[in-house]
Amino acid sequence: MLLEERRALWRAIENEIAPQCAQIDELVDFNQEKVLNAFQAAHLSDAHLFGSTGYGYSDRGREQLDYVFARALGADRAIVRASIASGTHALSIAFFGLLRPGDELLYATGEPYDTLAPVIGLRGKGMGSLREFGVTFNSVSLTETGHLDLAGILAAVKPQTRVIAFQRSAGYAWRRALSIAELRLAFAALRRAHPHVFVLVDNCYGEFTEEKEPTDVGADVIVGSLIKNPGGGIAPTGGYIAGTNEAIEMISYRVTAPGIGSEAGSYENYRLFFQGLYLAPHVVGQALKGSVFAAALLAKNGYSCEPAADILPRDLVLKINLKTPERLLAFCRAIQANSPIDAHVRPEPWAMPGYEDPVIMAAGAFVQGSSLELSADGPLRSPYTVYLQGGLTYAHVKLAVTAAVDAMSSGNLT
């Protein structure tokens, strides 16, 4: 596509999506002020940016990082650690911290994400899953329209149900992410009917996509990864668990050991974690604009997307139905070729740990596996949906997605 043709196309699309982008700008302003207030309340100085060694006793940087995250996310307490390898790892820590033998874990959003199946014990043996420790599992499917089946959830709660988990993002499912408004109603109903349970939300991909977080509206625990939204694209690793004092105290003994909890743990430099959180509202806004632009461009080329361009995203995952494996491969390879890192690499499907089907993944990122940076992936199974995620800059999303559409349109499907 010639430069002037591309500019004309982009102008037309941006005129179409201008109302959504204006709403995203307002969201960014709100969340940036919220995060700034959290930093100011912590009375941070440059001394807090540098960590400690060994046991990390009286590590003021660690303590203030936990405080800032908790305040920004509407929680009583938070545990933010570089040693948390992924969102799945953070969820595993939280589950093992809250659940005891004989308890039940109830998933209120249907079957959990693929990587959690071995944690729960739905797949694999001999790995120390929840099932092997005597924790049972049940789930309640979403309605046909992708909403919570509140009556079904309330009816499924048993005396032994200890944790009710919600997956905010859709994962590899064709539905919208759950809204804060819908979660608020569900949490209130659960509090009235079953006050003994812990409400936990897998918040991955959802931070700063609305003005409130699940902990603002009644969740006991939220869990996420720092190489997604709250790391701002520059946190090098890590995850967080935030929530009520009671829940985080219990979970803290799984982060380290019983009797130690959150009082120990060292890291040499916290600057990128603080700075990443500070930048997160802006970078999330860039990714949200990119998602809306991509949905509009793909719709013009005959591809259905969830969410569509006229609907504000509630997470960073745009689902695109490409219908054939050839288009799925071509799309991901074009995203990879238009990345800042490993642009020369040709991605191939592979048996990715934790997934049932071969997965192709395009991720030319500065931080390995970062899904706040622009990436695209999908399992090689019908209907061959690709999941476009992130984008540190809106301009990069426009460039890469336009190239991906060109690759599919030109018949360059190899």
C-alpha positions as CSV (number, residue, x, y, z in Angstrom):
1,M,0.0,0.0,0.0
2,L,1.4,3.4,-1.0
3,L,2.0,6.0,1.8
4,E,-0.8,8.4,0.6
5,E,-3.2,5.5,0.3
6,R,-2.4,4.4,3.8
7,R,-2.8,7.8,5.2
8,A,-6.2,8.3,3.6
9,L,-7.3,4.9,4.9
10,W,-6.1,5.8,8.4
11,R,-7.8,9.2,8.3
12,A,-11.1,7.6,7.3
13,I,-10.9,5.0,10.1
14,E,-9.9,7.5,12.7
15,N,-12.8,9.8,11.8
16,E,-15.1,6.7,12.4
17,I,-13.6,5.8,15.8
18,A,-13.1,9.4,17.1
19,P,-15.9,9.1,19.7
20,Q,-14.4,5.9,21.2
21,C,-11.0,7.4,21.3
22,A,-12.3,10.5,23.1
23,Q,-13.8,8.2,25.7
24,I,-10.5,6.4,26.1
25,D,-8.7,9.7,26.6
26,E,-11.1,10.5,29.5
27,L,-10.5,7.1,31.0
28,V,-6.7,7.6,30.8
29,D,-7.0,11.0,32.5
30,F,-9.1,9.5,35.4
31,N,-6.8,6.5,35.9
32,Q,-3.6,8.6,35.6
33,E,-4.8,10.9,38.4
34,K,-5.7,7.8,40.5
35,V,-2.3,6.3,40.1
36,L,-0.6,9.7,40.8
37,N,-2.6,10.1,44.0
38,A,-1.4,6.6,45.1
39,F,2.3,7.6,44.5
40,Q,1.8,10.9,46.4
41,A,0.1,9.2,49.3
42,A,3.2,6.9,49.7
43,H,5.6,9.9,50.1
44,L,8.0,8.2,47.8
45,S,11.6,9.4,47.4
46,D,14.4,8.1,45.2
47,A,15.6,5.9,48.1
48,H,12.5,3.7,47.7
49,L,13.5,2.9,44.1
50,F,16.4,0.9,45.2
51,G,16.0,-2.4,47.0
52,S,17.8,-4.6,49.4
53,T,19.5,-8.0,49.5
54,G,19.3,-11.2,51.4
55,Y,16.2,-11.5,53.6
56,G,15.0,-8.1,52.7
57,Y,13.9,-7.2,56.3
58,S,12.7,-3.6,56.5
59,D,12.9,-3.2,52.7
60,R,11.1,0.1,52.4
61,G,11.1,-0.1,48.6
62,R,9.2,-3.4,48.7
63,E,6.8,-2.1,51.3
64,Q,6.0,1.1,49.5
65,L,5.6,-0.8,46.1
66,D,3.0,-3.0,47.8
67,Y,1.3,0.1,49.3
68,V,1.2,2.0,46.0
69,F,-0.2,-1.0,44.1
70,A,-2.8,-1.6,46.8
71,R,-4.0,2.1,46.8
72,A,-4.0,2.3,43.0
73,L,-6.1,-0.9,42.7
74,G,-8.6,-0.1,45.5
75,A,-7.3,-2.8,47.8
76,D,-6.3,-3.0,51.5
77,R,-3.0,-4.7,50.8
78,A,-1.0,-6.0,47.9
79,I,1.9,-8.3,47.4
80,V,4.0,-7.3,44.4
81,R,7.0,-9.6,43.6
82,A,9.5,-10.1,40.8
83,S,9.5,-13.8,41.8
84,I,5.9,-14.2,40.6
85,A,6.6,-15.6,37.1
86,S,3.2,-15.2,35.4
87,G,-0.5,-14.6,36.0
88,T,-1.0,-18.3,36.3
89,H,1.7,-18.5,39.0
90,A,0.0,-15.6,40.9
91,L,-3.4,-17.4,40.7
92,S,-1.8,-20.6,41.9
93,I,-0.3,-18.9,44.9
94,A,-3.7,-17.3,45.7
95,F,-5.6,-20.5,45.4
96,F,-3.2,-22.5,47.6
97,G,-3.2,-19.6,50.1
98,L,-7.0,-19.5,50.5
99,L,-8.0,-23.2,50.0
100,R,-7.7,-26.1,52.4
101,P,-8.3,-29.8,52.0
102,G,-12.0,-30.5,51.7
103,D,-12.7,-27.0,50.3
104,E,-14.2,-26.4,46.9
105,L,-13.1,-23.9,44.2
106,L,-16.1,-22.7,42.1
107,Y,-15.4,-21.0,38.8
108,A,-18.2,-18.6,38.0
109,T,-17.1,-18.0,34.4
110,G,-17.1,-21.5,33.0
111,E,-14.0,-23.6,32.5
112,P,-10.8,-21.7,33.4
113,Y,-8.0,-20.7,31.1
114,D,-6.0,-23.6,29.7
115,T,-2.9,-23.0,31.8
116,L,-4.9,-23.3,35.0
117,A,-6.1,-26.8,34.2
118,P,-3.0,-28.5,35.7
119,V,-3.0,-26.2,38.7
120,I,-6.6,-27.2,39.5
121,G,-6.1,-30.9,38.6
122,L,-8.2,-31.0,35.5
123,R,-5.3,-32.2,33.5
124,G,-2.1,-34.0,34.4
125,K,-1.1,-36.0,37.5
126,G,1.7,-36.0,40.1
127,M,2.3,-32.2,39.9
128,G,0.8,-31.3,43.3
129,S,-2.5,-29.8,42.0
130,L,-5.3,-28.6,44.1
131,R,-7.1,-31.8,43.5
132,E,-4.2,-33.8,44.8
133,F,-4.4,-31.8,48.0
134,G,-8.1,-32.6,48.4
135,V,-9.6,-29.5,46.9
136,T,-12.6,-30.1,44.6
137,F,-13.6,-28.1,41.6
138,N,-16.9,-27.0,40.0
139,S,-17.9,-24.4,37.4
140,V,-20.9,-22.5,36.2
141,S,-21.0,-21.7,32.5
142,L,-21.8,-18.2,31.3
143,T,-25.1,-17.6,29.6
144,E,-25.5,-17.9,25.8
145,T,-25.0,-14.1,25.6
146,G,-21.7,-14.2,27.5
147,H,-23.0,-12.9,30.9
148,L,-22.8,-14.3,34.4
149,D,-25.5,-16.9,35.3
150,L,-26.1,-15.3,38.7
151,A,-28.9,-17.7,39.6
152,G,-26.7,-20.7,38.6
153,I,-23.8,-19.4,40.6
154,L,-25.8,-18.8,43.8
155,A,-27.3,-22.3,43.5
156,A,-23.9,-24.0,42.9
157,V,-22.4,-22.7,46.2
158,K,-22.1,-25.5,48.8
159,P,-21.1,-25.4,52.5
160,Q,-17.6,-26.4,51.4
161,T,-17.3,-23.8,48.7
162,R,-14.5,-21.5,49.9
163,V,-13.4,-19.5,46.8
164,I,-15.5,-18.3,43.9
165,A,-13.3,-17.2,41.0
166,F,-14.1,-15.0,38.1
167,Q,-12.0,-14.7,34.9
168,R,-12.5,-11.1,33.8
169,S,-10.9,-11.5,30.4
170,A,-12.4,-13.9,27.9
171,G,-9.2,-15.8,27.3
172,Y,-9.7,-18.1,24.2
173,A,-13.5,-17.6,24.2
174,W,-15.6,-15.5,21.9
175,R,-17.2,-13.1,24.4
176,R,-16.6,-9.7,25.9
177,A,-14.6,-9.2,29.0
178,L,-16.8,-8.9,32.1
179,S,-17.7,-5.3,33.1
180,I,-17.1,-3.9,36.5
181,A,-20.9,-3.1,36.6
182,E,-21.8,-6.8,36.1
183,L,-19.2,-7.9,38.6
184,R,-20.5,-5.4,41.2
185,L,-24.0,-6.9,41.0
186,A,-22.6,-10.5,41.3
187,F,-20.4,-9.7,44.3
188,A,-23.2,-8.0,46.2
189,A,-25.5,-11.0,45.7
190,L,-22.8,-13.4,46.8
191,R,-22.1,-11.3,49.9
192,R,-25.8,-11.4,50.9
193,A,-26.3,-15.1,50.3
194,H,-22.9,-16.6,51.1
195,P,-20.7,-14.3,53.2
196,H,-18.3,-17.1,54.1
197,V,-16.7,-17.3,50.6
198,F,-13.7,-15.5,49.2
199,V,-14.4,-13.8,45.8
200,L,-11.3,-13.9,43.6
201,V,-10.9,-12.2,40.2
202,D,-8.3,-13.1,37.6
203,N,-7.7,-9.5,36.6
204,C,-5.2,-10.2,33.8
205,Y,-5.6,-7.8,30.8
206,G,-8.2,-5.8,32.7
207,E,-6.3,-3.3,34.8
208,F,-7.1,0.4,34.0
209,T,-9.5,-0.5,31.2
210,E,-12.3,1.0,33.4
211,E,-12.4,3.6,36.1
212,K,-12.7,1.0,38.9
213,E,-11.1,-2.4,39.6
214,P,-12.9,-5.4,41.0
215,T,-11.5,-4.7,44.4
216,D,-13.3,-1.3,44.4
217,V,-16.6,-3.1,44.1
218,G,-16.3,-6.0,46.5
219,A,-13.8,-8.6,45.3
220,D,-11.6,-10.1,48.1
221,V,-8.7,-10.8,45.8
222,I,-7.5,-9.7,42.4
223,V,-4.5,-11.2,40.7
224,G,-2.4,-10.1,37.7
225,S,0.9,-10.1,35.9
226,L,3.3,-7.2,35.6
227,I,4.2,-8.1,32.0
228,K,0.6,-7.1,31.2
229,N,-1.2,-3.9,32.0
230,P,0.1,-2.7,35.4
231,G,3.8,-3.1,34.4
232,G,3.4,-0.3,31.8
233,G,5.5,-2.2,29.3
234,I,8.7,-1.7,31.2
235,A,8.4,-4.0,34.3
236,P,10.9,-6.8,33.5
237,T,9.0,-9.6,35.2
238,G,6.7,-10.2,38.2
239,G,3.1,-10.3,39.3
240,Y,0.8,-9.0,42.0
241,I,-1.9,-10.2,44.3
242,A,-4.1,-7.5,46.0
243,G,-7.2,-7.6,48.2
244,T,-8.5,-7.5,51.7
245,N,-6.3,-7.7,54.8
246,E,-7.6,-11.2,55.7
247,A,-7.2,-12.7,52.2
248,I,-3.7,-11.2,51.6
249,E,-2.5,-12.3,55.0
250,M,-3.5,-15.9,54.2
251,I,-1.9,-15.7,50.7
252,S,1.3,-14.2,52.0
253,Y,2.3,-17.4,53.6
254,R,2.3,-19.1,50.2
255,V,4.3,-16.4,48.7
256,T,7.1,-17.2,51.1
257,A,6.4,-19.6,54.0
258,P,4.2,-20.0,57.1
259,G,5.4,-17.6,59.7
260,I,7.2,-15.3,57.3
261,G,4.5,-14.0,55.0
262,S,5.1,-10.6,53.3
263,E,7.8,-9.5,55.8
264,A,10.7,-10.9,53.8
265,G,11.8,-10.9,50.2
266,S,14.5,-8.7,48.5
267,Y,15.1,-7.3,45.1
268,E,17.9,-4.9,44.1
269,N,16.0,-2.3,42.2
270,Y,12.3,-1.4,42.1
271,R,12.5,1.6,39.8
272,L,11.0,-0.2,36.7
273,F,8.1,-1.6,38.8
274,F,7.2,1.9,40.1
275,Q,7.7,3.6,36.8
276,G,5.8,0.9,34.9
277,L,2.8,1.3,37.2
278,Y,3.0,5.1,36.8
279,L,3.0,4.7,33.0
280,A,0.3,2.0,32.9
281,P,-2.8,4.1,32.5
282,H,-1.3,5.9,29.4
283,V,0.1,2.8,27.8
284,V,-3.2,0.9,28.4
285,G,-5.0,3.8,26.7
286,Q,-2.6,3.4,23.7
287,A,-3.4,-0.3,23.5
288,L,-7.2,0.3,23.8
289,K,-7.1,2.8,20.9
290,G,-5.1,0.3,18.9
291,S,-7.7,-2.3,19.5
292,V,-10.5,-0.1,18.4
293,F,-8.6,0.9,15.2
294,A,-7.8,-2.7,14.4
295,A,-11.4,-3.8,14.8
296,A,-12.5,-1.0,12.4
297,L,-9.8,-1.9,9.8
298,L,-10.5,-5.6,10.0
299,A,-14.3,-5.0,9.7
300,K,-13.7,-3.1,6.5
301,N,-12.0,-6.2,5.2
302,G,-14.8,-8.6,6.1
303,Y,-13.5,-10.0,9.4
304,S,-15.7,-10.2,12.5
305,C,-14.1,-9.0,15.7
306,E,-15.0,-9.1,19.4
307,P,-15.5,-6.4,20.6
308,A,-16.5,-4.6,17.4
309,A,-15.0,-1.1,16.8
310,D,-18.1,0.8,18.1
311,I,-17.8,-0.9,21.5
312,L,-15.2,0.2,24.1
313,P,-12.9,-2.7,25.0
314,R,-12.9,-3.9,28.6
315,D,-9.6,-5.7,28.3
316,L,-6.6,-5.7,25.9
317,V,-7.6,-8.8,23.9
318,L,-9.2,-8.3,20.5
319,K,-10.6,-11.6,19.1
320,I,-10.6,-11.8,15.3
321,N,-12.2,-14.7,13.4
322,L,-9.9,-15.5,10.5
323,K,-11.7,-18.7,9.5
324,T,-8.7,-20.6,8.1
325,P,-5.4,-21.8,9.5
326,E,-3.6,-20.1,6.5
327,R,-4.9,-16.7,7.5
328,L,-4.1,-17.3,11.2
329,L,-0.5,-18.1,10.3
330,A,-0.2,-15.1,7.8
331,F,-1.6,-12.6,10.3
332,C,0.7,-13.7,13.1
333,R,3.8,-13.7,10.8
334,A,3.0,-10.2,9.6
335,I,2.7,-9.0,13.2
336,Q,6.1,-10.6,14.0
337,A,7.7,-9.0,10.9
338,N,6.5,-5.6,12.0
339,S,7.8,-5.9,15.6
340,P,10.9,-4.1,17.0
341,I,12.5,-7.3,18.3
342,D,12.9,-10.5,16.3
343,A,11.3,-9.0,13.2
344,H,13.4,-11.4,11.1
345,V,12.0,-14.5,12.9
346,R,9.2,-16.6,11.3
347,P,6.9,-17.9,14.0
348,E,5.7,-21.5,13.8
349,P,3.0,-23.4,15.7
350,W,4.3,-25.3,18.7
351,A,3.2,-27.3,21.7
352,M,3.2,-24.5,24.2
353,P,3.3,-25.6,27.9
354,G,-0.2,-25.6,29.4
355,Y,-2.1,-25.6,26.1
356,E,-4.0,-28.5,24.5
357,D,-3.6,-27.4,20.8
358,P,-0.5,-26.1,19.0
359,V,-0.2,-22.4,19.3
360,I,1.3,-19.8,17.0
361,M,2.6,-16.7,18.8
362,A,3.9,-13.5,17.4
363,A,5.6,-11.5,20.1
364,G,8.5,-9.2,19.1
365,A,8.7,-7.7,22.5
366,F,11.3,-6.1,24.7
367,V,10.1,-8.2,27.6
368,Q,9.6,-11.8,26.8
369,G,5.9,-12.8,26.8
370,S,4.7,-9.3,27.5
371,S,1.1,-9.0,26.3
372,L,1.0,-5.2,26.9
373,E,3.4,-5.0,24.0
374,L,1.8,-5.8,20.7
375,S,1.4,-9.5,20.2
376,A,-0.8,-11.9,18.4
377,D,-1.5,-15.6,19.0
378,G,-4.0,-18.3,18.6
379,P,-4.5,-22.0,18.9
380,L,-4.7,-24.0,15.7
381,R,-8.2,-25.1,16.1
382,S,-11.4,-24.1,14.4
383,P,-12.7,-21.4,13.9
384,Y,-9.0,-20.1,13.8
385,T,-9.4,-17.1,15.9
386,V,-6.4,-14.8,16.5
387,Y,-6.0,-12.9,19.7
388,L,-4.4,-9.5,19.2
389,Q,-3.1,-8.0,22.4
390,G,-1.5,-4.8,23.6
391,G,0.5,-2.2,21.9
392,L,2.9,0.2,23.6
393,T,2.1,2.9,21.1
394,Y,-1.1,3.4,19.0
395,A,1.1,4.2,16.0
396,H,2.8,0.8,16.1
397,V,-0.6,-1.0,16.3
398,K,-1.7,0.9,13.2
399,L,1.4,0.0,11.2
400,A,1.5,-3.7,12.2
401,V,-2.2,-4.5,11.8
402,T,-2.3,-2.7,8.4
403,A,0.6,-4.9,7.3
404,A,-1.2,-8.0,8.6
405,V,-4.4,-7.2,6.6
406,D,-2.2,-6.5,3.5
407,A,-0.5,-9.9,3.9
408,M,-3.9,-11.7,4.0
409,S,-5.4,-9.6,1.2
410,S,-2.4,-10.1,-1.1
411,G,-2.7,-13.9,-0.9
412,N,0.7,-14.0,0.9
413,L,-0.4,-16.8,3.2
414,T,2.8,-18.6,3.7
